[in-house]
Amino acid sequence: SDLRKQEERGELLQPLVFVLLVLCSVLLYFKVSLMDPGFVKPEEEEGEDKGVVIPQIPGDVKLRRCGYCLVKQPMRAKHCQLCQHCVRRYDHHCPWLENCVGERNHPLFIVYLSVQLVVLLWGGRVAWSGLYFEQSREWLQHNVFLLVSFLLIFLFTIVVLLLLVSHLYLISCNTTTWEFMSHHRISYLRHSELENPFDQGIILNLWRFFC
């Protein structure tokens, strides 16, 4: 049969890999959006940061109690009014995921963006290969769906690529989106002797984040 001949030539392997990548992307989406991003719980207040030593931060910077959920916020935590919780190592609240990106799900969020980028680049290549250009109304009628699909894939690819690159840069500096955007309003950064007291070098920053 034709399917068996295609399988023997290895022509079914690429579509199968693409479908598996799409499935992996969907599963990662639900995993990141449904998991606990690192909510601070009242029973975890005692002994929060005894193992964290940051000598560049002045000793008079006190951990404050959240005015919304009344828990003592550990260093680098922030209250998210959409989730109604304080989140450890808060990065941002993602409207696409309807969840915060924080200490627990940030690495998986990066993996999700990477897989999504591969899927979009692959889909864009397939859409582009199906286009043949002619200056006629009949050509446009037959290819309008494919053309719109390619333009949408191109747009989403740019967005995902910029998001992934920006997050990898911040991770390599051991900072978060919230700390980067609100540096002047965060007490432990505003009073620090260094611009970023958490930076320990690119290699160590990446190792501690992913490993």
LUMLUM-90417 format. One line per field, with one value per atom (N, C-alpha, C): atom name; residue number from 1; residue in one letter; x, y, z. Coordinates in Angstrom, 1 decimal. Atoms other than C-alpha are relative to their C-alpha. Layout:
<recs>
atome: c(CA_...)
num: c(NUM_...)
residu: c(A_...)
east: c(X_...)
north: c(Y_...)
up: c(Z_...)
</recs>
This chain:
<recs>
atome: c(N_CA_C_N_CA_C_N_CA_C_N_CA_C_N_CA_C_N_CA_C_N_CA_C_N_CA_C_N_CA_C_N_CA_C_N_CA_C_N_CA_C_N_CA_C_N_CA_C_N_CA_C_N_CA_C_N_CA_C_N_CA_C_N_CA_C_N_CA_C_N_CA_C_N_CA_C_N_CA_C_N_CA_C_N_CA_C_N_CA_C_N_CA_C_N_CA_C_N_CA_C_N_CA_C_N_CA_C_N_CA_C_N_CA_C_N_CA_C_N_CA_C_N_CA_C_N_CA_C_N_CA_C_N_CA_C_N_CA_C_N_CA_C_N_CA_C_N_CA_C_N_CA_C_N_CA_C_N_CA_C_N_CA_C_N_CA_C_N_CA_C_N_CA_C_N_CA_C_N_CA_C_N_CA_C_N_CA_C_N_CA_C_N_CA_C_N_CA_C_N_CA_C_N_CA_C_N_CA_C_N_CA_C_N_CA_C_N_CA_C_N_CA_C_N_CA_C_N_CA_C_N_CA_C_N_CA_C_N_CA_C_N_CA_C_N_CA_C_N_CA_C_N_CA_C_N_CA_C_N_CA_C_N_CA_C_N_CA_C_N_CA_C_N_CA_C_N_CA_C_N_CA_C_N_CA_C_N_CA_C_N_CA_C_N_CA_C_N_CA_C_N_CA_C_N_CA_C_N_CA_C_N_CA_C_N_CA_C_N_CA_C_N_CA_C_N_CA_C_N_CA_C_N_CA_C_N_CA_C_N_CA_C_N_CA_C_N_CA_C_N_CA_C_N_CA_C_N_CA_C_N_CA_C_N_CA_C_N_CA_C_N_CA_C_N_CA_C_N_CA_C_N_CA_C_N_CA_C_N_CA_C_N_CA_C_N_CA_C_N_CA_C_N_CA_C_N_CA_C_N_CA_C_N_CA_C_N_CA_C_N_CA_C_N_CA_C_N_CA_C_N_CA_C_N_CA_C_N_CA_C_N_CA_C_N_CA_C_N_CA_C_N_CA_C_N_CA_C_N_CA_C_N_CA_C_N_CA_C_N_CA_C_N_CA_C_N_CA_C_N_CA_C_N_CA_C_N_CA_C_N_CA_C_N_CA_C_N_CA_C_N_CA_C_N_CA_C_N_CA_C_N_CA_C_N_CA_C_N_CA_C_N_CA_C_N_CA_C_N_CA_C_N_CA_C_N_CA_C_N_CA_C_N_CA_C_N_CA_C_N_CA_C_N_CA_C_N_CA_C_N_CA_C_N_CA_C_N_CA_C_N_CA_C_N_CA_C_N_CA_C_N_CA_C_N_CA_C_N_CA_C_N_CA_C_N_CA_C_N_CA_C_N_CA_C_N_CA_C_N_CA_C_N_CA_C_N_CA_C_N_CA_C_N_CA_C_N_CA_C_N_CA_C_N_CA_C_N_CA_C_N_CA_C_N_CA_C_N_CA_C_N_CA_C_N_CA_C_N_CA_C_N_CA_C_N_CA_C_N_CA_C_N_CA_C_N_CA_C_N_CA_C_N_CA_C_N_CA_C_N_CA_C_N_CA_C_N_CA_C_N_CA_C_N_CA_C_N_CA_C_N_CA_C_N_CA_C_N_CA_C_N_CA_C_N_CA_C_N_CA_C_N_CA_C_N_CA_C)
num: c(1_1_1_2_2_2_3_3_3_4_4_4_5_5_5_6_6_6_7_7_7_8_8_8_9_9_9_10_10_10_11_11_11_12_12_12_13_13_13_14_14_14_15_15_15_16_16_16_17_17_17_18_18_18_19_19_19_20_20_20_21_21_21_22_22_22_23_23_23_24_24_24_25_25_25_26_26_26_27_27_27_28_28_28_29_29_29_30_30_30_31_31_31_32_32_32_33_33_33_34_34_34_35_35_35_36_36_36_37_37_37_38_38_38_39_39_39_40_40_40_41_41_41_42_42_42_43_43_43_44_44_44_45_45_45_46_46_46_47_47_47_48_48_48_49_49_49_50_50_50_51_51_51_52_52_52_53_53_53_54_54_54_55_55_55_56_56_56_57_57_57_58_58_58_59_59_59_60_60_60_61_61_61_62_62_62_63_63_63_64_64_64_65_65_65_66_66_66_67_67_67_68_68_68_69_69_69_70_70_70_71_71_71_72_72_72_73_73_73_74_74_74_75_75_75_76_76_76_77_77_77_78_78_78_79_79_79_80_80_80_81_81_81_82_82_82_83_83_83_84_84_84_85_85_85_86_86_86_87_87_87_88_88_88_89_89_89_90_90_90_91_91_91_92_92_92_93_93_93_94_94_94_95_95_95_96_96_96_97_97_97_98_98_98_99_99_99_100_100_100_101_101_101_102_102_102_103_103_103_104_104_104_105_105_105_106_106_106_107_107_107_108_108_108_109_109_109_110_110_110_111_111_111_112_112_112_113_113_113_114_114_114_115_115_115_116_116_116_117_117_117_118_118_118_119_119_119_120_120_120_121_121_121_122_122_122_123_123_123_124_124_124_125_125_125_126_126_126_127_127_127_128_128_128_129_129_129_130_130_130_131_131_131_132_132_132_133_133_133_134_134_134_135_135_135_136_136_136_137_137_137_138_138_138_139_139_139_140_140_140_141_141_141_142_142_142_143_143_143_144_144_144_145_145_145_146_146_146_147_147_147_148_148_148_149_149_149_150_150_150_151_151_151_152_152_152_153_153_153_154_154_154_155_155_155_156_156_156_157_157_157_158_158_158_159_159_159_160_160_160_161_161_161_162_162_162_163_163_163_164_164_164_165_165_165_166_166_166_167_167_167_168_168_168_169_169_169_170_170_170_171_171_171_172_172_172_173_173_173_174_174_174_175_175_175_176_176_176_177_177_177_178_178_178_179_179_179_180_180_180_181_181_181_182_182_182_183_183_183_184_184_184_185_185_185_186_186_186_187_187_187_188_188_188_189_189_189_190_190_190_191_191_191_192_192_192_193_193_193_194_194_194_195_195_195_196_196_196_197_197_197_198_198_198_199_199_199_200_200_200_201_201_201_202_202_202_203_203_203_204_204_204_205_205_205_206_206_206_207_207_207_208_208_208_209_209_209_210_210_210_211_211_211)
residu: c(S_S_S_D_D_D_L_L_L_R_R_R_K_K_K_Q_Q_Q_E_E_E_E_E_E_R_R_R_G_G_G_E_E_E_L_L_L_L_L_L_Q_Q_Q_P_P_P_L_L_L_V_V_V_F_F_F_V_V_V_L_L_L_L_L_L_V_V_V_L_L_L_C_C_C_S_S_S_V_V_V_L_L_L_L_L_L_Y_Y_Y_F_F_F_K_K_K_V_V_V_S_S_S_L_L_L_M_M_M_D_D_D_P_P_P_G_G_G_F_F_F_V_V_V_K_K_K_P_P_P_E_E_E_E_E_E_E_E_E_E_E_E_G_G_G_E_E_E_D_D_D_K_K_K_G_G_G_V_V_V_V_V_V_I_I_I_P_P_P_Q_Q_Q_I_I_I_P_P_P_G_G_G_D_D_D_V_V_V_K_K_K_L_L_L_R_R_R_R_R_R_C_C_C_G_G_G_Y_Y_Y_C_C_C_L_L_L_V_V_V_K_K_K_Q_Q_Q_P_P_P_M_M_M_R_R_R_A_A_A_K_K_K_H_H_H_C_C_C_Q_Q_Q_L_L_L_C_C_C_Q_Q_Q_H_H_H_C_C_C_V_V_V_R_R_R_R_R_R_Y_Y_Y_D_D_D_H_H_H_H_H_H_C_C_C_P_P_P_W_W_W_L_L_L_E_E_E_N_N_N_C_C_C_V_V_V_G_G_G_E_E_E_R_R_R_N_N_N_H_H_H_P_P_P_L_L_L_F_F_F_I_I_I_V_V_V_Y_Y_Y_L_L_L_S_S_S_V_V_V_Q_Q_Q_L_L_L_V_V_V_V_V_V_L_L_L_L_L_L_W_W_W_G_G_G_G_G_G_R_R_R_V_V_V_A_A_A_W_W_W_S_S_S_G_G_G_L_L_L_Y_Y_Y_F_F_F_E_E_E_Q_Q_Q_S_S_S_R_R_R_E_E_E_W_W_W_L_L_L_Q_Q_Q_H_H_H_N_N_N_V_V_V_F_F_F_L_L_L_L_L_L_V_V_V_S_S_S_F_F_F_L_L_L_L_L_L_I_I_I_F_F_F_L_L_L_F_F_F_T_T_T_I_I_I_V_V_V_V_V_V_L_L_L_L_L_L_L_L_L_L_L_L_V_V_V_S_S_S_H_H_H_L_L_L_Y_Y_Y_L_L_L_I_I_I_S_S_S_C_C_C_N_N_N_T_T_T_T_T_T_T_T_T_W_W_W_E_E_E_F_F_F_M_M_M_S_S_S_H_H_H_H_H_H_R_R_R_I_I_I_S_S_S_Y_Y_Y_L_L_L_R_R_R_H_H_H_S_S_S_E_E_E_L_L_L_E_E_E_N_N_N_P_P_P_F_F_F_D_D_D_Q_Q_Q_G_G_G_I_I_I_I_I_I_L_L_L_N_N_N_L_L_L_W_W_W_R_R_R_F_F_F_F_F_F_C_C_C)
east: c(0.8_0.0_0.9_-0.8_1.0_0.6_-0.4_1.2_1.3_-1.1_3.6_1.3_-1.1_5.8_0.6_-0.4_5.9_0.7_-0.6_6.8_1.4_-1.3_9.6_1.0_-0.9_11.0_0.2_-0.2_10.8_-0.8_0.8_8.2_-1.0_1.0_5.9_0.6_-0.7_8.6_-0.2_0.1_8.5_-1.4_1.3_4.7_-0.2_0.2_4.8_0.7_-0.7_7.5_-0.7_0.7_5.6_-1.2_1.2_2.4_0.4_-0.5_4.4_0.4_-0.4_5.9_-1.2_1.2_2.4_-0.6_0.6_1.1_0.8_-0.9_4.1_-0.2_0.2_3.5_-1.4_1.3_-0.2_0.1_-0.1_0.7_0.8_-0.8_3.4_-0.9_0.9_0.8_-0.9_0.9_-1.6_0.8_-0.9_1.2_0.4_-0.4_2.5_-1.1_1.1_-0.9_-0.8_0.8_-2.4_0.9_-0.8_0.6_0.2_-0.3_1.4_1.3_-1.2_3.9_1.0_-0.8_5.3_-0.7_0.7_2.6_0.5_-0.5_3.7_-1.2_1.1_1.7_0.3_-0.2_1.2_0.9_-0.7_2.6_1.5_-1.4_5.9_0.8_-0.6_6.7_1.3_-1.1_9.0_1.2_-1.2_12.6_0.1_0.1_11.9_1.3_-1.2_15.3_1.2_-1.2_17.8_1.2_-1.1_19.9_0.4_-0.3_19.9_0.9_-0.9_22.9_0.3_-0.3_23.2_0.6_-0.7_25.9_-0.1_0.1_25.4_-1.2_1.2_22.0_0.1_-0.2_22.0_-0.9_0.8_20.8_-1.2_1.2_18.2_-1.2_1.1_16.1_-0.8_0.8_13.3_-0.9_1.0_11.1_-1.4_1.3_7.6_-1.1_1.2_4.2_-0.9_0.8_1.9_-1.3_1.2_-1.0_-1.3_1.1_-3.3_-0.3_0.3_-2.9_0.7_-0.5_-1.0_1.1_-1.2_1.9_1.3_-1.3_5.5_0.6_-0.6_7.0_1.4_-1.4_10.3_0.6_-0.8_13.0_-0.4_0.3_12.0_-1.5_1.4_8.3_-0.8_0.9_5.4_-1.4_1.4_1.7_-0.6_0.8_-0.4_-1.4_1.4_-3.8_-0.9_0.8_-5.1_-0.1_0.0_-4.1_-0.4_0.3_-4.7_0.9_-1.0_-1.5_1.4_-1.4_2.1_0.8_-0.7_4.4_1.5_-1.4_8.0_0.7_-0.8_10.6_-1.0_1.1_7.7_0.6_-0.5_8.4_-1.1_1.1_5.1_-1.3_1.3_1.4_-0.2_0.2_0.9_-1.5_1.4_-2.5_-0.4_0.2_-2.1_-0.2_0.0_-1.6_-1.1_0.9_-4.0_0.6_-0.7_-1.4_1.3_-1.3_1.7_1.2_-1.2_5.2_0.9_-0.8_7.3_1.0_-1.1_9.8_-0.1_0.2_8.3_-0.2_0.4_7.0_0.8_-0.8_9.5_0.8_-0.8_11.9_-0.9_0.9_8.9_-0.5_0.5_7.7_1.0_-1.0_11.0_0.0_0.1_10.8_-1.2_1.3_7.2_0.3_-0.3_8.4_0.9_-0.9_11.2_-0.7_0.7_9.0_-1.0_0.9_6.4_0.7_-0.7_9.0_0.4_-0.3_10.1_-1.2_1.2_6.5_-0.4_0.4_5.9_1.0_-0.9_9.1_-0.2_0.2_8.3_-1.3_1.2_4.7_0.1_-0.3_5.9_0.7_-0.7_8.2_-0.9_1.0_5.4_-0.9_0.9_3.1_0.7_-0.8_5.8_0.2_-0.3_6.6_-1.3_1.2_2.9_-0.4_0.4_2.8_0.8_-0.6_3.5_-0.7_0.5_3.1_-0.3_0.5_1.1_-0.8_0.7_-0.3_-1.4_1.3_-3.9_-1.0_1.0_-7.2_-0.4_0.3_-7.7_1.0_-1.0_-4.4_-0.3_0.3_-5.4_-1.2_1.2_-8.8_0.4_-0.3_-7.1_1.1_-1.1_-4.2_-0.2_0.2_-5.8_0.1_-0.1_-6.1_1.4_-1.4_-2.5_0.8_-0.7_-1.3_-0.2_0.4_-3.2_0.7_-0.6_-1.9_1.5_-1.4_1.7_0.2_-0.2_1.3_-0.2_0.3_-0.2_1.1_-1.1_2.5_1.3_-1.2_5.2_-0.1_0.3_3.6_0.3_-0.1_3.4_1.5_-1.4_7.0_0.8_-0.7_8.3_-0.2_0.4_6.4_0.7_-0.6_7.6_1.5_-1.5_11.2_0.4_-0.4_11.4_-0.2_0.2_9.8_1.0_-0.9_12.1_1.4_-1.4_15.3_0.0_0.0_14.3_0.0_0.0_13.6_1.4_-1.3_16.9_1.1_-0.9_18.7_-0.1_0.2_17.1_0.5_-0.5_17.8_1.5_-1.5_21.5_0.5_-0.3_21.5_-0.5_0.7_19.6_-0.9_1.0_16.8_-1.3_1.3_13.1_-0.6_0.7_10.8_-0.4_0.5_9.3_1.1_-1.1_12.7_0.6_-0.6_13.9_-0.8_0.8_10.9_-0.3_0.4_10.4_1.2_-1.2_14.0_0.0_-0.1_13.6_-1.1_1.1_10.5_0.2_-0.2_11.9_1.1_-0.9_13.6_1.3_-1.3_16.2_0.9_-0.8_17.3_0.4_-0.2_17.0_1.2_-1.1_19.3_1.2_-1.1_21.7_1.2_-1.3_25.4_0.2_-0.1_25.2_-1.3_1.2_22.8_-0.9_0.7_21.9_0.8_-0.7_23.0_-0.2_0.2_21.7_0.9_-0.8_24.0_1.3_-1.1_26.6_0.8_-0.6_27.8_-0.9_1.0_26.1_-0.1_0.0_27.1_-0.7_0.6_26.2_-1.5_1.5_22.9_-0.8_0.8_21.8_0.0_0.0_22.9_-1.0_0.9_21.0_-1.5_1.4_17.9_-0.5_0.4_17.7_0.3_-0.4_19.4_-0.3)
north: c(-1.2_0.0_1.2_-1.2_3.6_0.4_-0.3_4.1_-0.8_0.8_1.2_0.4_-0.5_2.5_1.3_-1.2_5.9_-0.2_0.3_4.3_-0.6_0.5_2.4_1.0_-1.1_5.6_1.0_-0.9_7.3_1.3_-1.2_9.8_0.3_-0.2_9.2_0.4_-0.3_9.9_1.5_-1.4_13.7_0.5_-0.4_14.1_-0.5_0.6_11.8_0.8_-0.8_13.8_1.4_-1.3_17.0_-0.1_0.3_15.6_-0.2_0.2_14.5_1.3_-1.3_18.0_0.8_-0.8_19.6_-0.6_0.6_17.1_0.4_-0.4_17.8_1.5_-1.4_21.6_0.2_-0.2_21.2_-0.5_0.5_19.0_1.0_-0.9_21.5_1.3_-1.1_24.3_-0.2_0.3_22.6_-0.2_0.2_21.6_1.3_-1.3_25.1_0.9_-0.9_26.8_-0.6_0.6_24.3_-0.2_0.3_23.8_1.2_-1.0_25.7_0.7_-0.7_28.4_0.3_-0.3_28.7_0.9_-0.8_30.1_-0.1_0.0_31.2_-0.3_0.5_29.4_0.4_-0.5_30.6_-0.9_1.0_27.4_-0.1_0.1_27.9_1.2_-1.3_31.3_-0.2_0.2_30.0_-0.6_0.5_29.6_0.1_-0.1_30.9_0.0_-0.2_32.1_-0.1_0.1_30.9_-0.4_0.5_29.3_1.0_-0.9_32.3_1.2_-1.0_34.6_0.9_-1.0_37.8_1.2_-1.0_40.0_1.4_-1.3_42.8_0.8_-0.6_43.6_0.5_-0.5_45.9_-0.8_0.7_44.3_0.7_-0.6_46.9_-0.2_0.3_45.7_-1.2_1.0_43.7_-0.7_0.7_41.1_0.5_-0.6_42.6_-1.0_0.8_41.1_0.5_-0.4_41.1_0.6_-0.7_43.6_-0.7_0.6_41.3_-1.4_1.3_37.7_-0.2_0.0_38.6_-1.0_0.9_36.1_0.8_-0.6_37.1_-0.3_0.3_37.5_-0.3_0.3_35.7_0.9_-0.8_37.5_-0.4_0.1_38.0_-0.5_0.4_37.1_1.3_-1.1_39.3_-0.5_0.3_39.3_0.2_-0.1_38.6_0.2_-0.3_40.3_-0.9_0.8_38.1_-1.5_1.3_34.8_0.0_-0.2_36.2_-0.8_0.7_34.7_0.7_-0.4_35.7_-1.1_1.0_33.9_0.1_0.0_32.9_0.3_-0.3_34.3_0.4_-0.4_36.0_0.6_-0.6_36.7_0.9_-0.8_37.8_-0.9_0.7_36.8_-0.1_0.2_35.3_-0.1_0.1_36.1_-1.2_1.1_33.3_-1.3_1.2_30.7_0.2_-0.3_32.4_-0.5_0.5_31.6_0.9_-0.7_33.2_-0.9_0.7_32.3_0.3_-0.2_31.8_-1.1_0.8_29.7_-1.5_1.4_26.3_-0.3_0.3_26.6_0.8_-0.8_29.1_-0.9_0.8_26.4_-0.7_0.6_24.5_1.0_-1.1_27.8_0.2_-0.1_28.1_-1.2_1.2_24.5_0.1_-0.1_25.2_1.0_-1.0_28.4_-0.6_0.6_26.4_-1.0_0.9_23.6_0.7_-0.8_26.1_0.7_-0.6_27.9_-1.0_1.0_24.7_-0.4_0.4_23.8_1.1_-1.1_27.3_0.1_-0.1_27.3_-1.1_1.2_23.8_0.3_-0.2_24.8_1.1_-1.0_28.0_-0.5_0.6_26.0_-0.8_0.7_23.7_0.9_-1.0_26.6_0.7_-0.7_28.4_-1.0_1.0_25.2_-0.2_0.2_25.0_1.2_-1.2_28.5_0.1_-0.3_29.3_1.3_-1.4_33.0_0.3_-0.5_34.2_1.3_-1.3_37.7_-0.2_0.2_36.6_-0.1_0.2_36.7_-1.4_1.4_33.0_-0.6_0.5_32.3_0.4_-0.5_34.4_-0.7_0.8_32.6_-1.4_1.4_29.2_0.0_0.1_30.2_1.0_-1.0_32.8_-0.6_0.7_30.3_-0.3_0.4_29.1_1.3_-1.2_32.7_0.6_-0.6_33.9_-0.9_0.9_30.8_0.3_-0.3_31.6_1.4_-1.3_35.3_-0.1_0.1_34.3_-0.8_0.7_31.7_0.9_-0.9_34.3_1.0_-1.0_36.8_-0.7_0.7_34.2_-0.4_0.4_33.1_1.1_-1.2_36.6_0.2_-0.2_37.0_-1.0_1.1_33.6_0.2_-0.1_34.2_1.1_-1.1_37.6_-0.3_0.3_36.3_-1.0_1.0_33.3_0.7_-0.6_35.4_0.9_-0.9_38.0_-0.7_0.8_35.4_-0.7_0.6_33.6_1.0_-1.1_36.9_0.3_-0.3_37.7_-1.2_1.2_34.1_0.0_-0.1_34.5_1.0_-1.1_37.6_-0.3_0.3_35.9_1.1_-1.0_38.4_-0.4_0.3_38.3_1.2_-1.1_40.3_1.1_-1.0_42.0_0.8_-0.7_42.9_0.9_-0.8_44.2_1.2_-1.2_46.4_0.9_-0.8_47.6_0.1_-0.1_47.8_1.1_-1.2_51.3_-0.1_0.1_50.2_-1.1_1.1_47.1_0.3_-0.5_47.8_-0.8_0.7_45.0_0.2_-0.4_46.1_1.5_-1.5_49.9_0.3_-0.3_49.7_-0.8_0.9_47.2_0.7_-0.6_48.1_-0.3_0.4_46.2_0.2_-0.1_46.7_-1.3_1.3_43.0_-0.9_0.8_41.3_-1.5_1.4_37.9_-0.6_0.4_37.7_-0.7_0.7_35.0_-0.5_0.5_34.7_-0.8_0.6_33.4_-1.5_1.4_29.8_-0.5_0.4_29.5_0.4_-0.4_31.4_-1.0_0.9_29.1_-1.4_1.3_26.0_-0.1_0.0_27.0_0.1_-0.2_27.9_-1.4_1.2_24.7_-1.3_1.3_22.2_0.0)
up: c(0.0_0.0_0.0_0.0_-0.3_1.3_-1.3_3.4_0.4_-0.3_3.7_-0.7_0.8_0.9_0.6_-0.7_2.6_1.3_-1.3_5.9_-0.3_0.3_4.3_-0.5_0.5_2.7_1.2_-1.1_6.1_-0.1_0.2_4.9_1.1_-1.1_7.9_1.3_-1.3_10.5_0.3_-0.3_10.1_0.5_-0.5_10.4_1.4_-1.3_13.4_1.1_-0.9_15.1_0.3_-0.1_14.4_0.9_-0.8_15.9_1.5_-1.4_19.0_0.6_-0.5_19.4_0.3_-0.3_19.2_1.2_-1.2_21.8_1.2_-1.1_24.0_0.4_-0.2_23.6_0.8_-0.7_24.7_1.4_-1.4_27.7_0.9_-0.8_28.8_0.3_-0.2_28.4_1.3_-1.1_30.8_1.3_-1.2_33.2_0.6_-0.5_33.5_0.5_-0.4_33.7_1.2_-1.1_36.3_1.3_-1.1_38.6_0.9_-1.0_41.8_-0.4_0.4_40.7_1.1_-1.2_44.2_1.0_-0.9_46.4_1.4_-1.3_49.8_1.0_-0.9_52.5_1.4_-1.4_56.1_0.9_-0.8_57.6_-0.3_0.4_55.7_0.4_-0.4_57.3_0.8_-0.9_60.0_-0.7_0.6_58.9_-1.5_1.4_55.4_-0.7_0.8_54.3_0.8_-0.8_56.8_-0.8_0.8_54.1_-1.0_1.0_51.9_0.5_-0.5_52.5_-1.2_1.0_50.4_0.7_-0.8_52.0_-0.6_0.6_49.5_0.4_-0.4_50.9_1.4_-1.4_54.0_1.0_-1.0_57.2_0.5_-0.4_57.8_-0.9_0.9_54.9_0.6_-0.7_56.7_-1.0_0.8_55.2_0.5_-0.3_55.1_0.0_0.1_55.7_-1.0_1.1_52.7_0.6_-0.4_53.1_-0.5_0.6_51.1_0.7_-0.6_52.3_1.4_-1.3_55.5_0.4_-0.3_55.1_-0.1_0.1_55.6_-1.3_1.3_52.2_0.0_0.1_51.6_-1.1_1.0_49.5_-1.4_1.5_45.8_-0.2_0.1_46.5_-0.3_0.3_45.3_0.0_0.0_45.8_-1.4_1.3_42.6_0.3_-0.3_42.8_-0.8_0.8_40.0_0.6_-0.6_41.7_1.5_-1.4_45.2_0.9_-0.8_46.5_-0.1_0.2_47.2_-0.7_0.9_44.7_0.3_-0.1_45.4_-1.3_1.2_43.0_-1.2_0.9_41.2_-1.3_1.3_37.5_-0.6_0.6_36.0_0.0_0.1_35.7_-1.5_1.4_32.2_-0.4_0.4_30.7_-0.9_0.9_28.1_0.8_-0.8_30.9_1.1_-1.1_33.4_1.3_-1.2_36.0_0.2_-0.2_37.6_-0.5_0.2_36.5_1.1_-1.2_39.6_0.2_-0.4_41.4_-0.5_0.3_40.7_-1.5_1.4_37.1_-1.1_0.9_35.6_-1.0_0.9_34.2_-1.0_1.0_32.6_-1.0_0.9_31.2_-1.2_1.1_29.3_-0.9_0.8_28.1_-1.0_0.8_26.9_-1.2_1.0_25.0_-1.1_0.9_23.4_-1.0_0.8_22.2_-0.9_0.8_21.0_-1.2_1.1_19.0_-1.1_1.0_17.3_-0.8_0.7_16.4_-1.0_0.9_15.0_-1.2_1.1_12.9_-1.0_0.8_11.6_-0.8_0.7_10.8_-1.0_1.0_9.1_-1.2_1.2_6.9_-0.9_0.8_5.9_-0.8_0.7_5.1_-1.1_1.1_3.1_-1.2_1.1_1.1_-0.9_0.8_0.0_-0.8_0.7_-1.4_-1.3_1.3_-5.0_-0.5_0.2_-6.0_-1.5_1.3_-9.0_0.2_-0.1_-9.6_-0.7_0.6_-10.2_1.1_-1.0_-8.4_0.3_-0.2_-8.9_1.0_-0.9_-7.2_1.5_-1.3_-4.2_0.7_-0.5_-3.8_0.4_-0.3_-3.8_1.2_-1.0_-1.4_1.2_-1.0_0.9_1.4_-1.3_3.8_0.4_-0.3_3.5_0.2_-0.2_3.2_1.4_-1.3_6.3_1.1_-1.0_8.2_0.1_-0.1_7.3_0.7_-0.6_8.3_1.5_-1.4_11.7_0.7_-0.6_12.3_0.1_0.0_11.4_1.2_-1.1_13.9_1.3_-1.3_16.7_0.2_-0.2_16.0_0.5_-0.4_16.4_1.5_-1.4_19.7_0.9_-0.8_21.1_0.1_0.0_20.0_0.9_-0.8_21.6_1.5_-1.4_24.8_0.5_-0.5_25.0_0.2_-0.1_24.3_1.2_-1.1_26.9_1.3_-1.3_29.6_0.2_-0.1_28.8_0.5_-0.4_29.2_1.5_-1.4_32.5_0.9_-0.8_33.8_0.1_0.0_32.8_0.9_-1.0_35.0_1.4_-1.3_37.8_0.5_-0.4_37.8_-0.6_0.5_37.1_-0.7_0.7_34.9_0.9_-1.0_38.0_0.5_-0.5_39.4_-1.0_1.1_36.0_-0.2_0.3_35.5_1.2_-1.2_39.1_0.9_-0.8_40.3_1.0_-0.9_41.8_1.1_-1.0_43.8_1.0_-0.8_45.4_1.1_-1.1_48.8_0.0_-0.1_48.8_-1.3_1.2_45.3_0.1_-0.1_45.9_1.0_-1.0_49.0_-0.1_0.1_47.7_-0.6_0.5_47.0_-1.5_1.4_43.7_-0.7_0.8_40.8_0.1_-0.1_41.0_1.0_-1.0_44.3_-0.2_0.1_43.1_-1.2_1.1_40.0_0.5_-0.4_40.4_-1.2_1.3_36.8_-0.9_0.9_33.7_0.2_-0.1_34.1_1.2_-1.2_37.7_0.1_0.0_37.2_-0.8_0.8_34.4_0.7_-0.7_36.4_1.1_-1.2_39.5_-0.4_0.4_37.5_-0.6_0.7_35.3_0.8_-0.6_37.6_1.5)
</recs>
